[in-house]
Amino acid sequence: MIANTWDPALYDGRHAFVTHAGQALLDLLDARPDERVLDLGCGTGHHVAQLAARGARVIGVDADPTMIDAARAAHPGLDFRVGDGARFEVEVAQDAVFSNAALHWMREPDAVIARVRAALRPGGRFVAEMGGHGNIAAIIAAARDAAREVAGVTLAPAWYFPTLGEQAARLEAGGFRIHAAWWFERPTPLEGEAGMTNWLRMFGGGLWGGVPEGALAEVVTLTEQRLRNTTLHVEGRWVADYCRLRFVAVKA
C-alpha cells in the first residue's frame, strides 16, 4: 500500500466526490439482501453503510487505521477492519468484493487480485473502479516540473494506473472472467479556490516520494501555480483530470 497521510475530515469534507462518484458503481454491483459483500479500501465507510442499508452483510477493509477509526465512529455497529489489500483475511467466502477509488493505491496488483479471488465464493463477483491509464496526467506533469525545479528530484509516482487491456490480462491470469470493462474520462470538479492545493495535500502520498520534507510545501505551491495556466483551472474553478477504469469480473 502506498504511504499517504489520510485526514478523514478533509476526505469527507472537501473530497466527498470520491463517495458520490461511487454511486454508479454501487448500482452496478446491485447487491441483494443477505449477500456477503466486502468493500476493499472502504475509507470512512459510507459505501459500507449504504450496502448495509440495502440488506447486504458487509465488511469494510482499509489499510489506514485513522480511516477505519472514522468509519467506526460514523457507522457504529458495522464491521470495519484494518487490512492490507494483498493480505486481508475473511472467515466466510464473500458473494462480492467491491472497491471504489482504492486499487490504484495498492502496489502489489497481482497479490491483491489473488487475495480477492481467495475471499470470493465460486462465481463471486469483483466490481471495482480505479484510476486508469492517463489518470491525472496533467497534475503529475506539473508536479514533476515543480519537484525538479525546487528540489532537484525526479518524481516516480507510485500509483498503479493500468490500461484496460493490462488490467483485463491481470484479472484473467488471476482466475477471473471479465464480464464488462470500461475506460473513460471523468473531469472532476474540486471544491473552492484552494481545491487543487487541498487535492495535492490529501492524495499526494503517491506523488511526493523523494521530495525532502522541508521542500514539500514549496513544491506543492509551485505545482498549483503551474496548473493555474492550464485547462484544469478556468474562471477560478479547479478540475482534476481523472481517467477511470471500471470492471465487473467473476471468479472462474
Secondary structure, DSSP 8 states (H G I E B T S, - for coil): -------HHHHHHH-THHHHHTHHHHHHH---TT-EEEEET-TTSHHHHHHHHTT-EEEEEES-HHHHHHHHHHSTTSEEEE--TTT---SS-EEEEEEES-GGG-S-HHHHHHHHHHHEEEEEEEEEEEE-TTTTHHHHHHHHHHHHHHH------------HHHHHHHHHHTTEEEEEEEEEEEEEEESSTTHHHHHHHHHGGGT-TT--HHHHHHHHHHHHHHHTTSTTEETTEEEEEEEEEEEEEEE-
